[in-house]
Every structure is written in C-alpha cells, then in structure tokens.
Amino acid sequence: MREQLRELQEKALARIQAAGLLEELNELKLQYTGKKGELTQILRNMGGLSAEERPVMGQLANEVRDKLEEAFANMAEKLQEQAYQIQLKRETLDITLPGRQRPLGSRHPLYQAMDEIEEIFISMGFGVEEGYEVETDYYNFEAMNLPKNHPARDMQDTFYISEDILLRTHTSPTQTRVMEKMCPRLPVKVIIPGKVYRRDDDATHSPMFHQVEGLVIDEHIRFSDLKGILLSFIKRFFGEDQEIRLRPSYFPFTEPSAEVDCRCVICGGKGCRTCKGTGWLEILGSGMVHPNVLRMGGYDPAKVSGFAFGMGVERLAMLKYGVDDLRLFFENDVRFLRQF
C-alpha cells in the first residue's frame, strides 16, 4: 500500500503540472481525490492491515492527499491567472484608434412636415389643440352636420368600435369640443393636428394618416380672410412664388365650401403627369363654418361667423419632398428615412 500511495502521488503530481485547462484539472481532481477516486480506492484496503500498520498508512494517505490538494490549488490559481491574462489581452482596447460614430436617428419626415405646419400657423396667432382618436358618433358626425343616414357619411369608410364609438375619420370633432370649451369667448383661432383613420390602403391612401384642421370664429369673419390665411400658409410652406385657386365644392360642415389647389410643385404649373396636365394640385378642403355647426358648438350664427380648413399632412409632405408613394412613409426603410 505504501508503494501504491507513492506511485499515485508521483503520477498525479506529474499530470497536475501538465494540465493546461481548468476543466482538465477538475477532471484530474475527481480522478484522484474524489469520492470514487484512486486514492479512495486504495484506502478501502486498509481493513486488511494490522492494528500497528493502520495509523502509519492513514498518516501517509493524509500526507499524499494534502500534497495533491495543495498542488491542485496552486495549479488552479495559475491556470485562472493565465485565462485572465488571455481574456485581458483579447479585450485590450487600442485607445489610439478613432472613435466609432453611432448613427443618430432623426425626426420622421411626416412629423418634420407637421412641425413646420404648426410653426407657420402658430406664427400667425393660432393655438394648438389635440383631440381624441377614439370618438363618439355625435362629435365625429352629428356635430359636424352629418346626422344619421346622411348620404355624405358614405364618403368616409369608417372603423366602428361599437354602434356609437369609432376611430375618428377627421380631426373635425375637436372643433366642436373647442367651441364648447371656449363659448362664448372670442376669438376662436386654433389648429388641430393628429391621426385619423379610414378604410383606405393604396399608393395614395393609408388606413391611418395625419391631418391638420384649422378653425377661426369671430365677429365679421369673411371668406376673403380664409383665402388670405391659406395663401400665406402655402407661400411659406412651398415657396413665395406659389399661388392658389379655390374651386367650389361640398362639405357638410361648411357653407360655402371650396377645394384649394396650388400650382404644381413638380412642373411649376406647365402641366405634367402629376397634375394631369392641369398645372394645379389639390391640397386641402375649406369653407365657412356651417351655421348648424356653430349652433352645436354653442355660438349664435347670427352674431358670429368663422371658417375652417383641413389638410392631409401626407399629401403636403409628398409634394414638398417629391415622394410618389404614400406607403414609403410607413415602411420604415432606413434608406428612405436617411434622406430626411
């Protein structure tokens, strides 16, 4: 047994010194000093020794175990230090290298356009109001002079949540809410930006898009005031050389009503495919606030008057930036967005 212990010690120490990985060292530890290791197997034969030999062999076995445990601990520390140095070398930074610039995002082109629209109208004395994207049938339709079963409701394919709750089809419902909040104070002069929803989806329509509504109410408001405000806005948004024209139209919430065109920003009014050869592009709808809408907001149409207009932000952004497909704004393609 003495020879077995010495032979085990020499063999184990040699293999410990030759170990190159912590995993290998752990396997050797299990092999020699574990519960089922070689040292344990030798000690199980002590039952066949005499009473005088047992303490001597026990002391020798403990000395062998202590030497192996010390060798294991020293080699483990050495291998851990080597692994640390290798990791440190691998992770060393060259501080002389130039820094890595991370790409920064920017405001979405639609919100760039909306910010510019808001800034222009704020500079003309308008306030900014926000409304609810989920509206009641009353504010979305009835307060806008569109009673139930009115044929003009068919012009707006609507997302209904229930019979009386829907996703707003325009920002106009906030007009009535603003009038109810401010009545009888004058003047009322606000724009209402926000998201609206309709069941449209093609190259020029989206089921969710953005509008900016405008509302002005005061004494002696005339149609010429509406034209002046819109002309000033178009010149600042598209350029001082721009012109507008107003065409008679129909909107249930305004009377009289007008579609507003500007000179084609692509061909400068000469006629092209974009403007279908007319030299003009339709950009928004407008008109004098209908007396019924004023009454529902709490104002007396015999004493005050007003005008309203509504524009699609996507439409204006497409014209301003030369974008030919509305869906590009919503696809999140960084190659497109980086241009802005």
C-alpha positions, 0 to 999 in steps of 0.5 A, spaced: 500 500 500 505 504 501 508 503 494 501 504 491 500 511 495 507 513 492 506 511 485 499 515 485 502 521 488 508 521 483 503 520 477 498 525 479 503 530 481 506 529 474 499 530 470 497 536 475 503 540 472 501 538 465 494 540 465 493 546 461 485 547 462 481 548 468 476 543 466 482 538 465 484 539 472 477 538 475 477 532 471 484 530 474 481 532 481 475 527 481 480 522 478 484 522 484 481 525 490 474 524 489 469 520 492 470 514 487 477 516 486 484 512 486 486 514 492 479 512 495 480 506 492 486 504 495 484 506 502 478 501 502 484 496 503 486 498 509 481 493 513 486 488 511 492 491 515 494 490 522 492 494 528 500 497 528 500 498 520 493 502 520 495 509 523 502 509 519 498 508 512 492 513 514 498 518 516 501 517 509 494 517 505 493 524 509 500 526 507 499 524 499 492 527 499 494 534 502 500 534 497 495 533 491 490 538 494 495 543 495 498 542 488 491 542 485 490 549 488 496 552 486 495 549 479 488 552 479 490 559 481 495 559 475 491 556 470 485 562 472 491 567 472 493 565 465 485 565 462 485 572 465 491 574 462 488 571 455 481 574 456 485 581 458 489 581 452 483 579 447 479 585 450 485 590 450 482 596 447 487 600 442 485 607 445 489 610 439 484 608 434 478 613 432 472 613 435 466 609 432 460 614 430 453 611 432 448 613 427 443 618 430 436 617 428 432 623 426 425 626 426 420 622 421 419 626 415 411 626 416 412 629 423 418 634 420 412 636 415 407 637 421 412 641 425 413 646 420 405 646 419 404 648 426 410 653 426 407 657 420 400 657 423 402 658 430 406 664 427 400 667 425 396 667 432 393 660 432 393 655 438 394 648 438 389 643 440 389 635 440 383 631 440 381 624 441 382 618 436 377 614 439 370 618 438 363 618 439 358 618 433 355 625 435 362 629 435 365 625 429 358 626 425 352 629 428 356 635 430 359 636 424 352 636 420 352 629 418 346 626 422 344 619 421 343 616 414 346 622 411 348 620 404 355 624 405 357 619 411 358 614 405 364 618 403 368 616 409 369 608 410 369 608 417 372 603 423 366 602 428 368 600 435 361 599 437 354 602 434 356 609 437 364 609 438 369 609 432 376 611 430 375 618 428 375 619 420 377 627 421 380 631 426 373 635 425 370 633 432 375 637 436 372 643 433 366 642 436 369 640 443 373 647 442 367 651 441 364 648 447 370 649 451 371 656 449 363 659 448 362 664 448 369 667 448 372 670 442 376 669 438 376 662 436 383 661 432 386 654 433 389 648 429 388 641 430 393 636 428 393 628 429 391 621 426 385 619 423 383 613 420 379 610 414 378 604 410 383 606 405 390 602 403 393 604 396 399 608 393 395 614 395 391 612 401 393 609 408 388 606 413 391 611 418 394 618 416 395 625 419 391 631 418 391 638 420 384 642 421 384 649 422 378 653 425 377 661 426 370 664 429 369 671 430 365 677 429 365 679 421 369 673 419 369 673 411 371 668 406 376 673 403 380 672 410 380 664 409 383 665 402 388 670 405 390 665 411 391 659 406 395 663 401 400 665 406 400 658 409 402 655 402 407 661 400 411 659 406 410 652 406 412 651 398 415 657 396 413 665 395 412 664 388 406 659 389 399 661 388 392 658 389 385 657 386 379 655 390 374 651 386 367 650 389 365 644 392 361 640 398 362 639 405 357 638 410 360 642 415 361 648 411 357 653 407 360 655 402 365 650 401 371 650 396 377 645 394 384 649 394 389 647 389 396 650 388 400 650 382 404 644 381 410 643 385 413 638 380 412 642 373 411 649 376 404 649 373 406 647 365 402 641 366 405 634 367 403 627 369 402 629 376 397 634 375 394 631 369 396 636 365 392 641 369 398 645 372 394 645 379 394 640 385 389 639 390 391 640 397 386 641 402 378 642 403 375 649 406 369 653 407 365 657 412 363 654 418 356 651 417 351 655 421 348 648 424 355 647 426 356 653 430 349 652 433 352 645 436 358 648 438 354 653 442 355 660 438 349 664 435 350 664 427 347 670 427 352 674 431 358 670 429 361 667 423 368 663 422 371 658 417 375 652 417 380 648 413 383 641 413 389 638 410 392 631 409 399 632 412 401 626 407 399 629 401 403 636 403 409 632 405 409 628 398 409 634 394 414 638 398 419 632 398 417 629 391 415 622 394 410 618 389 408 613 394 404 614 400 406 607 403 414 609 403 412 613 409 410 607 413 415 602 411 420 604 415 426 603 410 432 606 413 434 608 406 428 612 405 428 615 412 436 617 411 434 622 406 430 626 411 
